[in-house]
Amino acid sequence: MKIFKGISLFAMLFNALTSYAQVNPKEGYIVTNQQDTIYGLVDFRTNEINSKQCYFKANDAQEFVKYGPTDITAYRFKESGKYYVSKKFNNEETFFAEFLVKGMLNLYRKEIDSRRIYYLENQDGNVVSYEEKKMDSDYDMRMAKANAQTLFRQVEKSQNAVNDIKIGEMNVKRMIKMVRDYHEDVCTSNTECIQFEHEPKSDKTKWSPTIYVGESNLFCKKNSIMLDVKNSYGFVIGAGVDFDRSRSARGKLFQLYITYSRLYTSSRHNNYPDIETYTMDEFAIALGPMYRFPIKNKLHFTANFGVSTRSYNISYSMEGTKYKGNEFLLCVPYVGCGLELPIQKHALNFNIELRGIGVSDMNTLQAIVGFRI
């Protein structure tokens, strides 16, 4: 079918469009070098990208502006709480360090070239670093032991923090627990010693359940088998999960959903000219990406494509008598486009999808309304 030939073209077009897509905006603020706080929208990207740059649009501005680590002092996201500050440690270049814990002992993180490095800064300004690595060899274990010595020296005032150090097993959760235990043992102030603590869930891929309802229509070319199709109509319902990948690819979601539809149609068939109506029940499992492109304010244009596994059960009536037809299973592509309107943490979307059936040049066109919970 032509829909098969067009799927690769859609994929290339969508990937090209994403390079021109707007940023992944989230509410937040920046702190200027003059210590002024400006509120607006911040580009929410991967930890590695966030350590290099900050795209920001003030509430009264029209466009996003790119800031480097020397241009501003800090920036922060409102919803996730992720907090980045401009830092220069030892002989390294200035970068945006992610604040993991702010207190008597500050903990920062940087991700670069798939490496994850932590920095511990005490009240005297002394900084030690620790790189998270997998232990694939004896050499890696020896280096991890040497690296852990720097952590021991920085938290030696707290035995609980020292006990938290597990060579070769230190990750973001263990590092935060170590620093938290340090504060519990060392802090003697009546006030809260930890002023900020990172939420690990802010790093996880967000997923949201979505429900669908809509209308389905069948259309096909006249050929030697199917002479005419009239009065095609039906319904579609479904549910699925959207995985938000906007931090790594702007505006991108990955969708997995299941739908059920029933389609009624009247037709004349070459082999069975007396057939009056068909009823087609369809179960489909679909998988593929969806891209979002801002249009105006919060409204987005969406485009999606993918592959779906579809199970059909076709029955028909002839001269008033109902007969059970064939059951078959196919793997076919789909393409679609639509509009999405965010509503607080949810989203309402309207989408039109062209789905292949795989027989007799037949396709379905579905108009679907979805609500992302």
Order of alpha helices (4+ residues) and beta strands (2+ residues): alpha-beta-beta-alpha-beta-beta-beta-beta-beta-beta-beta-beta-alpha-alpha-alpha-beta-beta-beta-beta-beta-beta-beta-beta-beta
